[in-house]
Amino acid sequence: MNPTKILAAAGLLALAVSACGSAVPAGSTGTVPAASSVASPSAVPANATPITVKDFSLEPNTLAVRGTVSLAVTNAGPTVHNVTIRDSSGKVLGATADLKPGEAATLTADLPGGTYTMFCSLPGHESLGVKGPLTVTK
């Protein structure tokens, strides 16, 4: 990697680490529906799909679910992350709270069949790789 790219990545990382959370994810113009708060493991629905957020990836980064989307999100990275779902027009359809390292939450959203994007809405995180497709079938 050339020095310019290293400096750019370091700058984005510094911005991401210093970013404060927002009730409305970046790129959204309204309130965020269907988000749950930080939950204890016993509060996670049995049918929830586990997803882990790290610096800087989602694992798994590609999901296909049938019916209602229920994601059991755990932040295994050293920085704050969230998981947000948007449609192809960019409309945010649901999000977790901003999760500190080690925190977990469940995101449940009743979405029509289609393809969506899961991502971390904190500044710079999506461009660093915290994103992936979500396919919903009914």
Residue pairs with C-beta under 8 A, 6 or more apart in sequence:
1 9
9 128
12 124
12 127
12 128
13 124
13 128
15 123
15 124
16 79
16 122
16 123
16 124
16 125
16 128
17 79
19 80
19 122
19 123
19 124
21 80
21 82
21 97
21 98
21 122
22 98
22 121
23 31
23 32
24 30
24 31
24 32
24 92
25 32
25 82
25 84
25 92
25 95
25 121
26 121
26 122
26 123
27 86
27 90
27 92
27 121
28 91
28 92
28 121
30 92
32 84
32 92
32 94
32 95
33 93
33 94
33 109
34 93
34 94
34 107
34 108
34 109
34 110
35 94
35 95
35 96
35 97
35 105
35 107
36 96
36 97
36 105
36 106
36 107
36 108
37 97
37 105
38 97
38 99
38 103
38 104
38 105
39 104
39 105
39 106
41 104
43 106
44 72
44 104
44 106
45 70
45 72
45 106
45 108
47 70
48 70
48 71
48 72
48 106
48 108
49 63
49 65
49 69
49 70
49 71
49 72
50 71
50 72
50 74
51 58
51 59
51 60
51 63
51 71
51 72
51 73
51 74
51 83
51 118
52 58
52 59
52 73
52 74
52 75
52 76
53 73
53 74
53 75
53 76
53 77
53 81
53 82
53 83
53 99
53 120
53 130
54 76
54 77
54 81
55 77
55 78
55 79
55 128
56 77
56 125
56 128
56 129
56 130
57 129
57 130
58 83
58 118
58 119
58 120
58 130
58 131
58 132
60 132
61 131
61 132
62 132
62 133
63 71
63 118
63 132
63 133
63 134
63 135
64 134
64 135
64 136
64 137
65 134
65 135
65 136
65 137
66 136
66 137
66 138
67 136
67 138
68 108
68 109
68 110
68 111
69 85
69 94
69 107
69 108
69 109
69 110
69 111
69 134
69 136
70 106
70 107
70 108
71 83
71 96
71 106
71 107
71 108
71 118
72 104
72 106
73 82
73 83
73 96
73 99
73 104
73 105
73 106
73 107
74 99
74 102
74 103
74 104
75 81
75 99
75 100
75 101
75 102
75 103
75 104
76 101
76 102
77 101
78 101
79 101
80 98
80 99
80 100
80 101
80 122
81 98
81 99
81 120
81 122
81 125
81 130
82 95
82 96
82 97
82 98
82 99
82 120
82 121
82 122
83 95
83 96
83 107
83 118
83 119
83 120
84 92
84 94
84 95
84 96
84 118
84 119
84 120
84 121
85 92
85 93
85 94
85 95
85 107
85 109
85 111
85 116
85 117
85 118
85 134
86 92
86 93
86 116
86 117
86 119
87 93
87 114
87 116
87 117
88 114
88 115
88 116
92 121
93 109
93 111
93 116
94 107
94 108
94 109
95 107
95 121
96 105
96 106
96 107
97 105
98 122
99 105
111 136
112 136
112 138
113 136
113 137
113 138
114 135
114 136
115 133
115 134
115 135
115 136
116 133
116 134
116 135
116 136
117 131
117 132
117 133
117 134
118 131
118 132
118 133
118 134
119 125
119 126
119 130
119 131
119 132
120 126
120 130
120 131
